[in-house]
Amino acid sequence: MGEFQKQADDIARTINEKSTGKMNISELSKITAEIVGDEVNCYPGVPGRKCHKGAYFYSLDKGKYKGTRGLNLSLYVVLSKIVQHMIGTCESETKYAVLITDNWNDNTYSPWQSTFEKIMKNAYIEVYLMTSGKCTKIEI
């Protein structure tokens, strides 16, 4: 069980209960903030100018989220956003990142693996596969 398993499960359950397929970015940010309880960066999310200790990243493009403008970022795009955030914009400030996706693919992750390994020398990253309102931790 991952350090952020309970939060990931609570987020997945809440998204599953509240979403009718028309969830928007601000709703996703609000759900994340309510469950996490701390200020975190959220991608996709409402842009801000401040880096936080934690960051949550979402790649939801299957089922009821498919075609939802702004929410259905591909896994590849979200992995690149994690890299940009963790070794770019917020390198010294963000200490952990959580990725919740409904479309994990090892072939998509593979080109990023060595970069993620470098990031994880100074920060903590957990990845969760979301299905039917629950999350399963993926070892990376």
Biotite code that builds the C-alpha atoms (Angstrom):
import biotite.structure as struc

atoms = struc.array([
    struc.Atom([0.000, 0.000, 0.000], chain_id="A", res_id=1, res_name="MET", atom_name="CA", element="C"),
    struc.Atom([1.332, 3.393, -0.969], chain_id="A", res_id=2, res_name="GLY", atom_name="CA", element="C"),
    struc.Atom([1.689, 6.403, 1.266], chain_id="A", res_id=3, res_name="GLU", atom_name="CA", element="C"),
    struc.Atom([-1.070, 8.181, -0.661], chain_id="A", res_id=4, res_name="PHE", atom_name="CA", element="C"),
    struc.Atom([-3.362, 5.157, -1.221], chain_id="A", res_id=5, res_name="GLN", atom_name="CA", element="C"),
    struc.Atom([-6.203, 6.403, 0.992], chain_id="A", res_id=6, res_name="LYS", atom_name="CA", element="C"),
    struc.Atom([-6.214, 9.830, -0.626], chain_id="A", res_id=7, res_name="GLN", atom_name="CA", element="C"),
    struc.Atom([-6.082, 8.293, -4.110], chain_id="A", res_id=8, res_name="ALA", atom_name="CA", element="C"),
    struc.Atom([-8.994, 5.964, -3.262], chain_id="A", res_id=9, res_name="ASP", atom_name="CA", element="C"),
    struc.Atom([-11.030, 8.835, -1.779], chain_id="A", res_id=10, res_name="ASP", atom_name="CA", element="C"),
    struc.Atom([-10.362, 10.993, -4.844], chain_id="A", res_id=11, res_name="ILE", atom_name="CA", element="C"),
    struc.Atom([-11.293, 8.157, -7.227], chain_id="A", res_id=12, res_name="ALA", atom_name="CA", element="C"),
    struc.Atom([-14.484, 7.369, -5.293], chain_id="A", res_id=13, res_name="ARG", atom_name="CA", element="C"),
    struc.Atom([-15.504, 11.037, -5.196], chain_id="A", res_id=14, res_name="THR", atom_name="CA", element="C"),
    struc.Atom([-14.785, 11.559, -8.887], chain_id="A", res_id=15, res_name="ILE", atom_name="CA", element="C"),
    struc.Atom([-16.770, 8.416, -9.684], chain_id="A", res_id=16, res_name="ASN", atom_name="CA", element="C"),
    struc.Atom([-19.734, 9.519, -7.527], chain_id="A", res_id=17, res_name="GLU", atom_name="CA", element="C"),
    struc.Atom([-19.829, 13.166, -8.604], chain_id="A", res_id=18, res_name="LYS", atom_name="CA", element="C"),
    struc.Atom([-18.951, 12.880, -12.255], chain_id="A", res_id=19, res_name="SER", atom_name="CA", element="C"),
    struc.Atom([-21.586, 12.587, -14.921], chain_id="A", res_id=20, res_name="THR", atom_name="CA", element="C"),
    struc.Atom([-18.957, 12.892, -17.622], chain_id="A", res_id=21, res_name="GLY", atom_name="CA", element="C"),
    struc.Atom([-19.105, 16.672, -17.532], chain_id="A", res_id=22, res_name="LYS", atom_name="CA", element="C"),
    struc.Atom([-16.646, 17.315, -14.700], chain_id="A", res_id=23, res_name="MET", atom_name="CA", element="C"),
    struc.Atom([-14.475, 20.346, -15.309], chain_id="A", res_id=24, res_name="ASN", atom_name="CA", element="C"),
    struc.Atom([-10.978, 21.291, -14.235], chain_id="A", res_id=25, res_name="ILE", atom_name="CA", element="C"),
    struc.Atom([-12.066, 23.495, -11.329], chain_id="A", res_id=26, res_name="SER", atom_name="CA", element="C"),
    struc.Atom([-14.226, 20.667, -9.927], chain_id="A", res_id=27, res_name="GLU", atom_name="CA", element="C"),
    struc.Atom([-11.266, 18.279, -10.122], chain_id="A", res_id=28, res_name="LEU", atom_name="CA", element="C"),
    struc.Atom([-9.057, 20.816, -8.320], chain_id="A", res_id=29, res_name="SER", atom_name="CA", element="C"),
    struc.Atom([-11.730, 21.323, -5.643], chain_id="A", res_id=30, res_name="LYS", atom_name="CA", element="C"),
    struc.Atom([-12.121, 17.567, -5.042], chain_id="A", res_id=31, res_name="ILE", atom_name="CA", element="C"),
    struc.Atom([-8.353, 17.207, -4.763], chain_id="A", res_id=32, res_name="THR", atom_name="CA", element="C"),
    struc.Atom([-8.039, 20.102, -2.298], chain_id="A", res_id=33, res_name="ALA", atom_name="CA", element="C"),
    struc.Atom([-10.933, 18.855, -0.134], chain_id="A", res_id=34, res_name="GLU", atom_name="CA", element="C"),
    struc.Atom([-9.513, 15.349, 0.161], chain_id="A", res_id=35, res_name="ILE", atom_name="CA", element="C"),
    struc.Atom([-5.817, 16.151, 0.427], chain_id="A", res_id=36, res_name="VAL", atom_name="CA", element="C"),
    struc.Atom([-6.401, 18.928, 2.933], chain_id="A", res_id=37, res_name="GLY", atom_name="CA", element="C"),
    struc.Atom([-3.170, 20.729, 2.041], chain_id="A", res_id=38, res_name="ASP", atom_name="CA", element="C"),
    struc.Atom([-2.443, 23.145, -0.729], chain_id="A", res_id=39, res_name="GLU", atom_name="CA", element="C"),
    struc.Atom([-1.136, 21.162, -3.695], chain_id="A", res_id=40, res_name="VAL", atom_name="CA", element="C"),
    struc.Atom([-0.582, 21.800, -7.355], chain_id="A", res_id=41, res_name="ASN", atom_name="CA", element="C"),
    struc.Atom([-3.127, 20.042, -9.562], chain_id="A", res_id=42, res_name="CYS", atom_name="CA", element="C"),
    struc.Atom([-2.712, 19.133, -13.252], chain_id="A", res_id=43, res_name="TYR", atom_name="CA", element="C"),
    struc.Atom([-4.869, 19.714, -15.134], chain_id="A", res_id=44, res_name="PRO", atom_name="CA", element="C"),
    struc.Atom([-5.950, 22.560, -12.931], chain_id="A", res_id=45, res_name="GLY", atom_name="CA", element="C"),
    struc.Atom([-6.410, 26.244, -12.540], chain_id="A", res_id=46, res_name="VAL", atom_name="CA", element="C"),
    struc.Atom([-2.997, 27.830, -13.163], chain_id="A", res_id=47, res_name="PRO", atom_name="CA", element="C"),
    struc.Atom([-1.290, 29.362, -10.176], chain_id="A", res_id=48, res_name="GLY", atom_name="CA", element="C"),
    struc.Atom([2.009, 31.017, -9.546], chain_id="A", res_id=49, res_name="ARG", atom_name="CA", element="C"),
    struc.Atom([2.971, 29.090, -6.429], chain_id="A", res_id=50, res_name="LYS", atom_name="CA", element="C"),
    struc.Atom([4.694, 25.751, -6.049], chain_id="A", res_id=51, res_name="CYS", atom_name="CA", element="C"),
    struc.Atom([3.503, 23.495, -3.250], chain_id="A", res_id=52, res_name="HIS", atom_name="CA", element="C"),
    struc.Atom([5.011, 20.589, -1.345], chain_id="A", res_id=53, res_name="LYS", atom_name="CA", element="C"),
    struc.Atom([2.772, 18.165, -3.239], chain_id="A", res_id=54, res_name="GLY", atom_name="CA", element="C"),
    struc.Atom([1.347, 17.867, -6.742], chain_id="A", res_id=55, res_name="ALA", atom_name="CA", element="C"),
    struc.Atom([-1.469, 15.703, -8.115], chain_id="A", res_id=56, res_name="TYR", atom_name="CA", element="C"),
    struc.Atom([-1.567, 14.813, -11.793], chain_id="A", res_id=57, res_name="PHE", atom_name="CA", element="C"),
    struc.Atom([-4.523, 13.262, -13.647], chain_id="A", res_id=58, res_name="TYR", atom_name="CA", element="C"),
    struc.Atom([-4.800, 11.425, -16.932], chain_id="A", res_id=59, res_name="SER", atom_name="CA", element="C"),
    struc.Atom([-8.453, 10.436, -17.272], chain_id="A", res_id=60, res_name="LEU", atom_name="CA", element="C"),
    struc.Atom([-9.525, 9.643, -20.801], chain_id="A", res_id=61, res_name="ASP", atom_name="CA", element="C"),
    struc.Atom([-11.626, 6.498, -20.669], chain_id="A", res_id=62, res_name="LYS", atom_name="CA", element="C"),
    struc.Atom([-15.264, 5.829, -19.960], chain_id="A", res_id=63, res_name="GLY", atom_name="CA", element="C"),
    struc.Atom([-17.269, 8.797, -18.794], chain_id="A", res_id=64, res_name="LYS", atom_name="CA", element="C"),
    struc.Atom([-14.294, 11.172, -18.980], chain_id="A", res_id=65, res_name="TYR", atom_name="CA", element="C"),
    struc.Atom([-13.578, 10.527, -22.650], chain_id="A", res_id=66, res_name="LYS", atom_name="CA", element="C"),
    struc.Atom([-14.021, 13.763, -24.547], chain_id="A", res_id=67, res_name="GLY", atom_name="CA", element="C"),
    struc.Atom([-14.278, 15.909, -21.398], chain_id="A", res_id=68, res_name="THR", atom_name="CA", element="C"),
    struc.Atom([-12.513, 19.100, -22.389], chain_id="A", res_id=69, res_name="ARG", atom_name="CA", element="C"),
    struc.Atom([-9.394, 19.673, -20.317], chain_id="A", res_id=70, res_name="GLY", atom_name="CA", element="C"),
    struc.Atom([-9.569, 16.475, -18.281], chain_id="A", res_id=71, res_name="LEU", atom_name="CA", element="C"),
    struc.Atom([-8.641, 13.914, -20.872], chain_id="A", res_id=72, res_name="ASN", atom_name="CA", element="C"),
    struc.Atom([-4.920, 14.572, -21.132], chain_id="A", res_id=73, res_name="LEU", atom_name="CA", element="C"),
    struc.Atom([-3.060, 11.625, -22.566], chain_id="A", res_id=74, res_name="SER", atom_name="CA", element="C"),
    struc.Atom([-0.730, 9.683, -20.306], chain_id="A", res_id=75, res_name="LEU", atom_name="CA", element="C"),
    struc.Atom([2.233, 10.877, -22.370], chain_id="A", res_id=76, res_name="TYR", atom_name="CA", element="C"),
    struc.Atom([1.277, 14.531, -21.882], chain_id="A", res_id=77, res_name="VAL", atom_name="CA", element="C"),
    struc.Atom([0.783, 14.075, -18.140], chain_id="A", res_id=78, res_name="VAL", atom_name="CA", element="C"),
    struc.Atom([4.122, 12.285, -17.750], chain_id="A", res_id=79, res_name="LEU", atom_name="CA", element="C"),
    struc.Atom([5.790, 15.226, -19.505], chain_id="A", res_id=80, res_name="SER", atom_name="CA", element="C"),
    struc.Atom([3.954, 17.643, -17.151], chain_id="A", res_id=81, res_name="LYS", atom_name="CA", element="C"),
    struc.Atom([5.299, 15.735, -14.153], chain_id="A", res_id=82, res_name="ILE", atom_name="CA", element="C"),
    struc.Atom([8.838, 16.057, -15.500], chain_id="A", res_id=83, res_name="VAL", atom_name="CA", element="C"),
    struc.Atom([8.377, 19.773, -16.257], chain_id="A", res_id=84, res_name="GLN", atom_name="CA", element="C"),
    struc.Atom([7.034, 20.366, -12.770], chain_id="A", res_id=85, res_name="HIS", atom_name="CA", element="C"),
    struc.Atom([9.457, 18.201, -10.802], chain_id="A", res_id=86, res_name="MET", atom_name="CA", element="C"),
    struc.Atom([12.729, 19.191, -12.502], chain_id="A", res_id=87, res_name="ILE", atom_name="CA", element="C"),
    struc.Atom([11.695, 22.535, -13.852], chain_id="A", res_id=88, res_name="GLY", atom_name="CA", element="C"),
    struc.Atom([9.140, 24.908, -12.454], chain_id="A", res_id=89, res_name="THR", atom_name="CA", element="C"),
    struc.Atom([8.999, 23.576, -8.893], chain_id="A", res_id=90, res_name="CYS", atom_name="CA", element="C"),
    struc.Atom([12.140, 21.455, -8.586], chain_id="A", res_id=91, res_name="GLU", atom_name="CA", element="C"),
    struc.Atom([13.247, 22.548, -5.135], chain_id="A", res_id=92, res_name="SER", atom_name="CA", element="C"),
    struc.Atom([9.782, 22.977, -3.651], chain_id="A", res_id=93, res_name="GLU", atom_name="CA", element="C"),
    struc.Atom([7.640, 19.977, -4.639], chain_id="A", res_id=94, res_name="THR", atom_name="CA", element="C"),
    struc.Atom([8.629, 16.926, -2.589], chain_id="A", res_id=95, res_name="LYS", atom_name="CA", element="C"),
    struc.Atom([5.995, 14.467, -3.806], chain_id="A", res_id=96, res_name="TYR", atom_name="CA", element="C"),
    struc.Atom([3.799, 13.825, -6.812], chain_id="A", res_id=97, res_name="ALA", atom_name="CA", element="C"),
    struc.Atom([0.786, 11.555, -7.203], chain_id="A", res_id=98, res_name="VAL", atom_name="CA", element="C"),
    struc.Atom([-0.438, 10.465, -10.638], chain_id="A", res_id=99, res_name="LEU", atom_name="CA", element="C"),
    struc.Atom([-3.958, 9.071, -10.944], chain_id="A", res_id=100, res_name="ILE", atom_name="CA", element="C"),
    struc.Atom([-4.736, 7.615, -14.352], chain_id="A", res_id=101, res_name="THR", atom_name="CA", element="C"),
    struc.Atom([-7.279, 5.335, -15.955], chain_id="A", res_id=102, res_name="ASP", atom_name="CA", element="C"),
    struc.Atom([-4.968, 4.451, -18.840], chain_id="A", res_id=103, res_name="ASN", atom_name="CA", element="C"),
    struc.Atom([-1.564, 3.207, -17.623], chain_id="A", res_id=104, res_name="TRP", atom_name="CA", element="C"),
    struc.Atom([0.698, 1.865, -20.351], chain_id="A", res_id=105, res_name="ASN", atom_name="CA", element="C"),
    struc.Atom([4.247, 0.614, -19.700], chain_id="A", res_id=106, res_name="ASP", atom_name="CA", element="C"),
    struc.Atom([5.219, 1.425, -23.300], chain_id="A", res_id=107, res_name="ASN", atom_name="CA", element="C"),
    struc.Atom([4.236, 5.069, -22.782], chain_id="A", res_id=108, res_name="THR", atom_name="CA", element="C"),
    struc.Atom([6.123, 5.237, -19.472], chain_id="A", res_id=109, res_name="TYR", atom_name="CA", element="C"),
    struc.Atom([9.276, 3.471, -20.666], chain_id="A", res_id=110, res_name="SER", atom_name="CA", element="C"),
    struc.Atom([10.918, 6.489, -22.406], chain_id="A", res_id=111, res_name="PRO", atom_name="CA", element="C"),
    struc.Atom([10.406, 8.517, -19.203], chain_id="A", res_id=112, res_name="TRP", atom_name="CA", element="C"),
    struc.Atom([11.658, 5.879, -16.768], chain_id="A", res_id=113, res_name="GLN", atom_name="CA", element="C"),
    struc.Atom([15.264, 7.088, -16.417], chain_id="A", res_id=114, res_name="SER", atom_name="CA", element="C"),
    struc.Atom([14.087, 10.685, -15.912], chain_id="A", res_id=115, res_name="THR", atom_name="CA", element="C"),
    struc.Atom([11.631, 9.560, -13.240], chain_id="A", res_id=116, res_name="PHE", atom_name="CA", element="C"),
    struc.Atom([14.402, 7.598, -11.516], chain_id="A", res_id=117, res_name="GLU", atom_name="CA", element="C"),
    struc.Atom([16.491, 10.797, -11.365], chain_id="A", res_id=118, res_name="LYS", atom_name="CA", element="C"),
    struc.Atom([13.533, 12.753, -9.974], chain_id="A", res_id=119, res_name="ILE", atom_name="CA", element="C"),
    struc.Atom([12.899, 10.080, -7.325], chain_id="A", res_id=120, res_name="MET", atom_name="CA", element="C"),
    struc.Atom([16.388, 10.600, -5.889], chain_id="A", res_id=121, res_name="LYS", atom_name="CA", element="C"),
    struc.Atom([15.081, 13.882, -4.439], chain_id="A", res_id=122, res_name="ASN", atom_name="CA", element="C"),
    struc.Atom([11.307, 13.503, -4.471], chain_id="A", res_id=123, res_name="ALA", atom_name="CA", element="C"),
    struc.Atom([8.644, 10.838, -4.052], chain_id="A", res_id=124, res_name="TYR", atom_name="CA", element="C"),
    struc.Atom([6.287, 9.761, -6.846], chain_id="A", res_id=125, res_name="ILE", atom_name="CA", element="C"),
    struc.Atom([3.339, 7.372, -6.647], chain_id="A", res_id=126, res_name="GLU", atom_name="CA", element="C"),
    struc.Atom([1.215, 6.207, -9.574], chain_id="A", res_id=127, res_name="VAL", atom_name="CA", element="C"),
    struc.Atom([-2.312, 4.819, -9.264], chain_id="A", res_id=128, res_name="TYR", atom_name="CA", element="C"),
    struc.Atom([-4.547, 3.137, -11.804], chain_id="A", res_id=129, res_name="LEU", atom_name="CA", element="C"),
    struc.Atom([-8.154, 4.216, -11.280], chain_id="A", res_id=130, res_name="MET", atom_name="CA", element="C"),
    struc.Atom([-10.938, 1.777, -12.126], chain_id="A", res_id=131, res_name="THR", atom_name="CA", element="C"),
    struc.Atom([-14.550, 1.891, -10.946], chain_id="A", res_id=132, res_name="SER", atom_name="CA", element="C"),
    struc.Atom([-13.880, 4.409, -8.193], chain_id="A", res_id=133, res_name="GLY", atom_name="CA", element="C"),
    struc.Atom([-10.866, 2.585, -6.727], chain_id="A", res_id=134, res_name="LYS", atom_name="CA", element="C"),
    struc.Atom([-7.117, 2.913, -7.178], chain_id="A", res_id=135, res_name="CYS", atom_name="CA", element="C"),
    struc.Atom([-4.397, 0.299, -7.482], chain_id="A", res_id=136, res_name="THR", atom_name="CA", element="C"),
    struc.Atom([-0.807, 1.373, -6.920], chain_id="A", res_id=137, res_name="LYS", atom_name="CA", element="C"),
    struc.Atom([1.520, 0.842, -9.872], chain_id="A", res_id=138, res_name="ILE", atom_name="CA", element="C"),
    struc.Atom([5.176, 0.266, -9.111], chain_id="A", res_id=139, res_name="GLU", atom_name="CA", element="C"),
    struc.Atom([7.442, 2.396, -11.252], chain_id="A", res_id=140, res_name="ILE", atom_name="CA", element="C"),
])
